Amino acid sequence: MNIDRVSIVIPTLNEEKLISRTLSQYSKELKDEYNLEIIISDGGSTDSTLNRLNGVCDSVITESLKKQNIARGRNIGAKNSQGDVLIFFNADTKVENMKLFLDRILKIMKTEKYTAISFKIKVFPEEEKLSDKMFHNFYNNYVRLINKLGIGMARGECHVLLREHFENVGGYNENLIAGEDFDLYRRLRRFGKIYYCSDMPVFESPRRYRAFGYEKVFFQWAKNAVWIMLFNKSYQKSWVPVR
C-alpha cells in the first residue's frame, strides 16, 4: 500500500500546561521526512493554549460549540486533513522516540493486513507510581485480549488507522460523550484486524487518575463500554475535563 502523507490530529481544550511539551516531539526535519502534517482541533480554549502552539502546526481549527466533545474535535481535524494514515493523539501524550514510532506504524499499515493499531498505554515515566504500573499492566492486557477475541478496542490516547476505513465507518460517533474510542474500533473491526502494538508504548499524563482514582475511572470506562454495546450510547451524561 502506498502511503504518501500522514496526518496527526490533536484535539485541545485548555491544554496550556502540556501542549508545548506535546508539540516538541515534532521537528521540521521529521515532518519533511514523513510528509507529516499536524492539525490542532481546538474546542474553545479559554486559557493560553492557542498562544503556546509552535511553528510545527500546519492547521489550527477552532470551534466553541456548546455541544463540543472530543469525538467532534477529532472528526473536524480529520475532515481538514489530507493524510492516507490518520493519527489521533490526545494533547497530554508523548512517545519515547517519534521517528521510531512513525517507522513502526507505517511498516504495519503498509502490510494491508490491518485496518488500525491499538497501543499499550503507560503513565509518564517521571510521574509513574506503583499503582500506575499495576493498573496499566492489567488494563493493557485486557485491551490486548479484547482485540484477540476479535471485538476491536483501543485507548483514546492514541489511534492510528487508514483514512479509507475511517471514512467508511463515518468517523467518531459525535453523540457519544465517552467511549467513542471503543466504539470506533469496534466498528473498524468489520474491515480488518486491529494490530495491538505492545513494543511502542504511548505515555500519558496521570492527571485523571490522580483526580478520581483508578477504581472510579475503571468503572466509568466499563459502564460506557457496556452501554455502547447494548444501547449504542454512553453511560455518562457529561465528561469532566481535568487540567
Secondary structure by P-SEA (a helix, b strand, c coil): ccccbbbbbbbbcccccccccccccccaaaaaaacbbbbbbcccccccccccccccccbbbbbbcccccaaaaaaaaaaaccccbbbbbccccccccaaaaaaaaaaaaacccccccccccccccccccaaaaaaaaaaaaaaaaaaaacbbbbcccbbbbbaaaaaaacccccccccaaaaaaaaaacccbbbbbbccbbbbbbccccccccaaaaaaaaaaaaaaaaccccccccbbbbcc
